[in-house]
Amino acid sequence: MLAYMTASEAAEKWNISHRRVLTLCKEKRIADAATLGNMWIIPIDAQKPEDARSLRYNQSNEKSAKPFLKWAGGKGQLLKEIESYYPFAEGKITKYAEPFVGGGAVLFDVLSKYDLEEVYISDINAELINSYHIIRDDTDSLIKMLYTMQSEFIPLDTDSRKIYYNEKRNRFNNLKINGTEDISTEKAALMIFLNKTCFNGLFRVNKKGLFNVPMGAYKNPMICDEKNLRAASEKLQKVAIICRDYRESADFIDENTFVYFDPPYRPITDTASFTAYTENLFNDEEQIELARFVDDMNKKGAKIVISNSDPRNSNAEDAFFDNIYSAYKIKRVEATRMINCQAQARGKIKELLISNF
């Protein structure tokens, strides 16, 4: 006698969303799946179908792009988990919004796989958003500057590299505080240079807003990845790039939008927060305000995924996110923390993926 499992059991077994399993059943892509009353049942030995959604939306994927910066909290290692939530298959969701874009791992994955009608990204980090603008609008000048820095930096010995690095860091901070729009390309080039050569690829500023990360110990860093910069530029051509608070995305988000929120993570220990990526901190009250905003966007009918740290990594009784997102589905996934000043603090931890579907 053939044994069956429910759609929920299949979702857990295949590590995809329950909604995705239902879609696969309706599309008749799971052999011998059947309805029993108002629920789907699936043969327990059924194989997970190959994901054909990218072909449906983007037949030409030869110029895929990836993040141009190393970014603390980047989602490259969680892409497979997050991808399982992509709701583009049925064609109703035609817009994408990422109001805390950061390094853009999810953004570039979406742009490389789907041709959507509208895409909106934002961040309050002005230098980060400036870099996105320059990559989209002035790639040639940016690449020329980066090649110059690469050719000057790589041949130097360690002491000379430190002098060169500190000069570029001082110049970046001067432009950050006193610069005008006519030096935006230089500022973007400096940000990428510092990111590729600084300690652990961190972007950290002090209370005055000055970038303060020392030089790293890379032997031969790729300062100018021309191929990826040009691919990223092409993917960003139709993207709305905004330097604003996440709340400004409300006018863009509607029932046809998939929204991915990746806010500054809540520290999992009292000492885990290494100052900030901007001058503005994102404390527990801000996390609660974001949860209220998510509620508002949920009422609009948007499909939503939020990521954050799991407080239970350090305190099994800490239910902060379970409480403020109690109306949503919370999945705990394994991730590797790579950026920490102490090697023993790096390793496997749990992170949260929270969704309204």
N, C-alpha and C positions, 0 to 999 in steps of 0.2 A: 504494500500500500504506500502511495506517494506521501511523504511528509511535507508539511508546509510551515512557513513562518509568516509573521505579520510584516507589514511595510516598515513598522518601527524597528523590528528585529533586523530586517534587511539593512536599514539605514545604519544601525550600529555595527553590523557585521562588515559592511562595505565602506564604512567611514564617510558617508555622505549624508545630506540632509533628508529628513522624512519627506519633505516636499519633492525633492529630486526623485526619490523612489516612486512616488505617486505619478510623477510626470512620465517616468520610464514605463510604468505599467500602462498608462493611458495611451502611450505611443506604441504599445505592443512590442517593446524592445526587450522584455523579459519573457523567455519561453515558458509557456504553461501557467503564467500568472492569471489569476481568476478573481472574480468578485464573489464574496460571500456576504449576502445582505448588503450593507453599505460600506464594506471594507475590502481591501485587496489582500489576497493571500498568495504567497510566492513559494515555489518548490524550494525546500531547504538546501538543495544542492545546486540551485541556480547560480550562474556566474554573473558577476557585475558587468553590465554592458560597457563597451568603450564609449568614452565621452565624445560625441560628434558635434557638440554645440559650437565649438570654434569654427568648424567648417561652415556651419549655417550662417555665421555672421561675418567671417573674414576668410575668404578663399585664399588670400595671398598673405602668408605669414613669414615670408623670407626675411623681412626687415624687423624682426622683433627687437624691442628695446628693453633695457634693464636700468635700474637706478644708477645715476651718474655720481652719487655720493654714498659713502659708507655712513649710515645713520644709526645712532643708538636707538634700539627698539625696532629696527627695520624688520619687515615681515617676510623676508625672503624664505626663511626656513619654515614658515607656516603657510606658504602659498597653497599647498595642496589641501590643507584643512579649510582655508578661506575660500578657495575655488569651489569647493563643494556646495557653497551657499550661492554662487552666482545664479541669478534668477532670469537670465536672458533667453533661455531656450524657447519659451512659448511666444516670444515676440511682443508681449505686452510691456515689459520693462525696456525702455529705449533710452534712458538717461542714467548717468552715473555721477555721483557726488562724493568727494572725499575732502571734508572740511579740516582735517589735520593731516595734510598730505605728507609731510616729512620727506623721507627719501623716495617715496613713491613706488615701492615694490608692488603693491596691489594695483596701483594706477597703471603702471607700465604693463603688467600682466593683462589687465583688462583691455588696454589700448592695443596690445599685440594680438589679441584673440577676437575682438569684437569691433564691428563698425557700428557705433552708436550714434544717435541723432545729436545728443548734447552731452558734454562732459564739463564738470565744474570742479576745480580744486582750489583750496585756500589754506593759508597758514598765517599765524601772526609774526613769524620770523621773516623780517623784511629782506634780509640777505638771501635766505633760501628762496623766497618768491622771486627776487630779482634774478637769481640764477636760472630759474625756470623760464622767466621772460626772455633772458638773453639766449638761452639754448634754443628757444623757439624762433626768435626774431633776428639774432645776430651771430649765428653759429660760426661763420667764416672768421670773423674777427676774434671770437673767443678761442677757437682752435689755434689760430696764429699765436696768440698770447701764451697759451698753454704750452705749445711746442717750444717757444722761446724759453720759458721757465724750465721746462724739462731738460733742454740742451744745456742750460746754465747750471742747473742743480746737480744732475746725475754725476758729472765727472769730478765733483768736489770731494775732498776728504771730509771726515766727520766734523772737525772743528770749523772748517769753512762752510759746510752745510748749515751748521747751527747759526752762524753769522747771517748767512743768506736767508734762512728760514725766519729768523727774528726780524730782519729788515722787512720781509714780506708781511709778517704778522703785524708789525707796527704800521705799515702802509695800509693794510686792511682795516685796522682799527681806526686810523685817521679818516679813511673814506667812510667807514661805518658811521662815525659821529659827525663829520663835517662835509661829506661828499654831496655832490649834486647829480642830477640825472645823466649828465654828459660823461660821467666816469662809471656808469653802470656795468659796462662790459669788463673793465679792469677789475671792478669789485667782484664780479662773478668768477673771473679767472683766478683771482686771489683766493676766493673761498674754496674753489675746487683744488687748487694747489695745496692749500693748508690741510684740507681734508685728506688728501692723498699722502701727505708727508708728516702729519702730526701724530702724537701718541694715540694709538688705538682708533684712529679715525673719528675721535670725538669732536662734537661741536658744543663747546661749553663757554659761557660768558660769566663774568663776575657781576656784582651788583651795579656797576657803572655801565654794564652792557659791552664790556671789552672782551674780545676773544682771548683766552688765557691758557690754552693748551700748549705744552712744550712739544718740541720735535720728537718724532718717533724714530725707530731704528731700522727702517726699511732699507734694504740694500739697493734695490732697483725698482722703485715704485713707478707704475704707469700713470704719469701725471696727465697725459693727453690720450684718452681713448677715443680717437677720431671716429672710428666706425660706430661706436655706441652713441656718441654725441649727435652724429648726423641722423641715426635711427630715432633717437629720442626727439630730435627737432621735428622730424617728419610726423611722429605720432602726436606731438603737442600742437600741431598747426590749428586745429579746430577746438582746442581746449580753452575754456575761460579760466584764467589764472588770476587769483584775487588775493591781495594781502589784507585780510580782515579776520575778525573773530568768527568762530564757527557759526554763531547765531545769524550771521549775514546770509548763510546758505538757505535760509527758510524760504525766501522768494523763489529759489530755483527748484526746491524739492516739491514733488507732487506724487500722485499715485502711480506715475510711470517711472519712478526713480528708484534705483538701488543706491543706498547710502552706506558707506563704510566709515565709521568713526574710530580713529586710532589716537586718542588723546594722550597727553603725557601720562605715563603710568603712575599709579599710586605706589610709593615705595613699599617694598615688602618687608623692610626692616627700618628702624628709626634712623639708621646711618646710611641707608642705601641711596639717598638722593644726592647726586654729585652736583650741587648748585642747580643749574638749569640750562636749557637750550636757548632760552630767551631771558630777558630781565624779569618776565612775569612768571610767577609761580602758579601751579595748578593744584590747589589744596583740596581737602575733602569737600568743602563747601562748593568748590568749582565742579567736582565730580558729581555732586548732587544736582547742581544746576544743569549740567549736561544731561543727566538722567531725565530731568523735567523737559528739556528740549527734545529728547528722544521721544518722550510721550507725545509731545505735540506733533512731531513728524510722523509718528505711528498713526495718529488720528487722521492724518492726510492720506493714509493708505500706502506710504512708501515702504519698500522692503529694506530692512535695516540690519546691519551687523556691527557690533561694537567689540573691540578687544581691550583687555587690560590685564594687569597682573593679578594673580590669585593670592589674596592675603593669607590663605591657609598654608602657604609655603612655610610661613614662620609662626603662625598662630592658628591652630586647628579650630579655634572658637570664633575667629574673625569672619563674620558673615556680612561685611560691609556691602559688597556688590550683590550678594544674594538678596539682601534686603532692598536696596534701591532699584534693582532690576527684577523684583519678585514677579512681575507680570510677564516676564520674557523667558525664553529658553536659554539656559546657561550650560555650556559645554566646557569641560576642563581638558586642555590639551597639553602635551609635553613640548617644551621648548628648551633651547640651550642658551643660557645667558653667556655671551661672549665678551661683553664690555664691562669690566670691573677692574678697579685698580689693584685688587688682590686676587691672585690666581686661584686661591682656594675657594673664592666666592663665585667662580664661574662653574657652570655645569647645568645639569638637568633641573628644570623647575616646571611648575604648572602655570599656564596662562589661561585666561578666560576668553571664550568666544560667546557673545551674547546676541541673540537674534529674536526677531518678532515673527519668525515663520519657520 
